[in-house]
């Protein structure tokens, strides 16, 4: 999700996304009882962008086999990075809508829509730096079908070095509407994940207080409910991370750097939404995800 500014490398940001009432065995293009429009087959996965600009597809049901596949390099024609961004033009955060489109924010402040099947990248009419938001994390959440769901965003500063402000991007106008602030303790901008049961969560990363996941009030940005504490991660050696939701669990890619050899290793962890149980799912991942997200069509509970 980010690259940690405390290390020698420049850093990125990530996002999250969500879940829906899709039970095991349901096929693509079904209409669900919640009146959501159909959830196409591409909506059923977690997607991520890695440090080499490749779009990844992660299928949690395939753990034990080959759950993560590279779909190819993104080719979005993004402009120059915003002034103050330390690095080149790179994907910064992402989410996935209920039509299966992957929305990607670049360090230029531009927002693109990517077809995960063809990798065709289309610019949107989103105008960068609206409402005091330079760069941000994002996740789709909220009631209604694809056109009704808002894109919730958090951050604002060009270096994403604090929890920041909280707002939504209206899907019809792509205008930012301010809602409040993300005030839980965190050292960086908060990755977001929306779920199919209309909830929104944030990953509050800190090297001085316990890193945790908590539900966010979609009207204000305040947190409430159970605190899911993350252990053994996000110390001074963590340089990249990515966060998403699928099947009743939050999924975290975390990349650690050996500060002597500068060698890195990425591991994949899950955190159960109900119990807070944290588990190492894959000890060494052959990619370095820096942003991740899923649609609100992925399962709310384990399929």
C-alpha positions in Angstrom: 0.0 0.0 0.0 2.6 2.5 0.9 6.3 2.6 0.9 7.5 3.7 4.2 9.2 7.1 4.2 11.4 6.0 7.1 13.4 3.7 4.8 15.8 4.7 2.0 13.2 3.9 -0.8 10.4 6.2 -1.9 7.0 4.9 -0.8 3.5 4.4 -2.3 0.0 4.2 -0.8 -2.7 1.6 -1.0 -6.4 1.2 -0.6 -8.9 -1.3 0.0 -12.2 -2.5 -1.0 -15.0 -4.9 -0.1 -17.6 -7.7 -0.2 -21.1 -8.7 -1.1 -23.8 -11.3 -0.5 -22.3 -13.8 -2.9 -22.6 -17.3 -1.6 -20.4 -20.2 -2.8 -21.6 -21.7 -6.1 -23.2 -18.6 -7.5 -22.2 -17.9 -11.1 -21.5 -14.6 -12.9 -24.3 -12.2 -13.8 -26.8 -13.1 -11.1 -29.2 -10.6 -9.6 -29.1 -10.6 -5.8 -31.8 -10.2 -3.2 -30.3 -7.0 -2.0 -31.4 -5.3 -5.3 -27.8 -4.8 -6.4 -27.1 -5.2 -10.1 -25.4 -8.3 -11.3 -21.9 -9.1 -10.1 -19.8 -10.2 -13.1 -17.1 -12.9 -12.8 -14.2 -10.3 -12.7 -15.7 -8.8 -9.5 -15.0 -12.0 -7.4 -11.3 -11.4 -6.7 -8.9 -9.1 -4.9 -6.8 -7.0 -7.3 -3.5 -5.4 -6.5 -0.8 -3.3 -8.2 2.8 -4.3 -7.5 6.0 -2.3 -7.5 6.7 -3.2 -11.1 3.4 -1.6 -12.2 1.7 -4.9 -12.9 -1.9 -5.6 -12.1 -2.3 -8.7 -10.0 -5.3 -10.9 -9.4 -5.6 -12.7 -6.1 -8.0 -15.6 -5.5 -8.1 -16.5 -1.8 -9.8 -19.8 -2.6 -6.6 -20.9 -4.4 -4.2 -20.6 -1.5 -2.1 -23.8 -1.6 -1.8 -23.5 -5.3 -1.2 -20.4 -7.4 -3.5 -17.8 -5.9 -1.8 -14.7 -7.2 -1.3 -14.1 -10.9 0.1 -11.1 -12.9 -2.3 -9.9 -15.5 0.2 -7.6 -17.2 1.6 -4.1 -16.9 -0.7 -1.1 -16.5 -0.5 1.3 -19.4 -2.5 4.3 -18.1 -1.2 7.6 -19.7 -0.8 9.5 -16.5 0.8 12.9 -16.3 3.6 14.2 -14.1 3.4 13.6 -10.4 1.9 16.3 -8.2 4.4 18.8 -6.8 5.8 17.5 -3.6 5.5 13.8 -4.4 8.9 12.2 -3.9 9.1 9.8 -6.9 7.8 9.2 -10.4 4.3 8.8 -11.8 3.1 5.6 -10.2 -0.2 3.9 -9.2 -1.0 4.9 -5.6 -4.3 3.5 -4.5 -7.1 1.5 -6.0 -10.5 -0.1 -5.6 -13.0 -2.2 -7.7 -16.6 -1.4 -8.6 -19.5 -3.8 -8.9 -19.1 -3.9 -12.7 -15.6 -5.2 -12.3 -13.7 -2.1 -13.3 -10.5 -1.4 -11.3 -10.2 2.3 -10.4 -6.6 3.4 -10.0 -5.3 6.7 -8.6 -1.9 7.8 -9.8 0.6 10.1 -8.1 -0.4 12.7 -10.7 -3.8 12.9 -8.9 -5.5 11.4 -11.9 -8.1 8.7 -11.6 -8.3 5.9 -14.2 -10.7 3.0 -14.9 -9.0 -0.3 -15.9 -10.6 -3.3 -17.5 -9.0 -6.3 -15.7 -9.6 -8.6 -18.7 -8.1 -6.5 -21.4 -6.0 -4.0 -19.3 -7.6 -1.2 -21.3 -7.1 2.0 -19.3 -9.6 4.8 -19.6 -9.2 8.3 -18.0 -12.1 9.5 -15.9 -13.5 13.1 -15.6 -12.2 13.3 -12.1 -10.4 16.6 -11.5 -7.2 16.3 -9.4 -6.8 18.1 -6.1 -10.4 18.7 -5.3 -11.5 19.9 -1.9 -7.9 20.0 -0.6 -7.3 16.4 -1.5 -4.0 15.9 -3.3 -3.7 12.1 -2.9 -5.8 9.6 -1.1 -6.7 6.0 -0.4 -10.1 4.8 -1.5 -12.8 2.1 -1.4 -16.3 1.6 -2.8 -19.0 1.2 -0.2 -22.6 2.1 0.5 -26.1 0.9 -0.5 -27.4 0.5 -4.0 -26.1 -0.7 -7.3 -23.0 0.3 -9.2 -24.1 3.8 -10.0 -25.2 4.5 -6.4 -22.1 3.4 -4.5 -19.8 6.2 -3.6 -16.0 6.1 -3.6 -14.9 6.8 0.0 -11.5 8.5 0.3 -9.1 9.3 3.1 -5.9 11.2 3.2 -5.4 14.5 1.4 -1.7 15.5 1.7 0.6 14.9 -1.2 2.9 12.6 0.9 0.1 10.8 2.8 1.9 11.1 6.1 -1.1 11.3 8.4 -4.6 9.8 8.7 -5.9 12.9 7.0 -9.4 14.0 5.9 -12.4 11.9 5.0 -14.7 12.4 2.1 -16.5 10.7 -0.7 -16.4 11.0 -4.5 -19.9 11.0 -6.0 -20.2 8.5 -8.7 -22.4 10.6 -11.0 -20.4 13.8 -10.8 -16.9 12.6 -9.6 -16.9 15.5 -7.3 -15.4 15.3 -3.8 -17.8 15.8 -0.9 -16.1 16.4 2.5 -17.4 14.3 5.4 -14.9 14.8 8.3 -11.5 13.5 9.4 -9.9 10.1 10.2 -8.8 10.7 13.8 -7.8 7.3 15.1 -4.0 7.1 15.8 -2.0 6.3 12.7 1.3 7.3 11.2 0.2 7.2 7.6 -2.9 7.7 5.5 -5.5 5.0 6.3 -6.1 2.2 3.7 -9.8 1.6 3.3 -11.9 -1.5 2.6 -15.7 -1.5 1.9 -17.8 -4.6 2.3 -21.0 -6.0 0.7 -23.0 -5.5 3.9 -22.5 -1.7 3.6 -19.7 -1.3 6.1 -16.4 0.5 5.7 -13.1 -0.3 7.5 -9.7 1.3 7.9 -6.2 -0.1 8.6 -4.6 2.3 11.1 -0.9 1.7 10.8 1.5 2.9 13.5 5.0 2.1 14.7 4.4 3.6 18.1 0.9 2.5 19.1 -0.8 -0.8 18.2 -1.7 -1.0 14.5 -5.4 -2.0 14.2 -8.4 -2.4 11.9 -11.7 -0.7 12.8 -15.0 0.1 11.3 -15.5 3.7 10.1 -18.8 5.7 10.2 -19.4 6.5 6.6 -21.1 9.8 7.5 -18.2 11.3 9.6 -15.0 9.2 9.4 -15.1 8.4 13.2 -14.4 4.9 14.2 -16.5 2.5 16.4 -16.9 -1.1 17.3 -14.3 -3.8 17.9 -10.7 -3.0 17.6 -8.8 -5.7 15.6 -5.2 -5.4 16.7 -2.4 -6.3 14.3 0.7 -7.9 15.8 4.3 -8.4 14.5 3.9 -6.1 11.5 4.5 -2.4 10.6 7.7 -1.8 12.5 10.6 0.3 11.0 11.4 -2.5 8.5 8.0 -2.5 6.8 8.4 -0.7 3.5 5.3 -1.7 1.4 1.8 -2.8 2.2 -1.6 -3.5 0.7 -5.1 -4.1 2.3 -8.4 -5.5 1.1 -11.4 -7.5 2.3 -12.7 -10.9 1.1 -14.7 -13.7 2.6 -15.0 -12.5 6.1 -11.3 -11.6 6.4 -9.1 -8.7 5.9 -6.0 -9.5 3.8 -2.7 -7.7 4.3 0.3 -7.9 2.1 3.4 -6.6 4.1 6.9 -6.3 2.7 9.8 -6.2 5.1 13.3 -4.9 4.2 16.6 -6.1 5.8 18.2 -2.7 6.5 21.7 -4.2 6.2 21.3 -6.1 2.9 18.2 -4.2 1.6 16.7 -7.6 0.6 12.9 -7.7 0.8 10.3 -10.3 1.5 6.5 -10.0 1.1 4.2 -12.1 3.2 0.4 -12.3 3.1 -1.7 -12.3 6.3 -5.4 -12.6 7.0 -7.3 -11.1 9.9 -10.8 -12.5 10.8 -13.3 -9.8 10.8 -15.3 -11.3 13.7 -12.7 -12.8 16.0 -9.6 -10.8 15.1 -7.6 -14.0 14.6 -4.4 -13.2 12.6 -2.8 -15.8 10.4 0.1 -16.0 8.1 -1.3 -17.3 4.8 1.7 -17.2 2.5 5.2 -16.6 4.0 6.8 -15.4 0.8 4.9 -13.9 -2.1 6.6 -13.5 -5.5 5.3 -10.0 -5.9 5.4 -6.7 -4.0 1.9 -5.3 -3.9 1.7 -1.6 -3.1 -2.1 -1.1 -3.5 -5.0 -3.5 -3.3 -8.8 -3.6 -3.4 -11.9 -5.7 -4.1 -15.4 -4.9 -5.1 -18.5 -5.1 -2.8 -19.4 -8.3 -4.8 -16.8 -10.5 -3.1 -18.2 -12.8 -0.3 -19.0 -11.2 3.1 -18.5 -14.5 4.9 -16.3 -17.5 4.0 -17.8 -19.3 1.0 
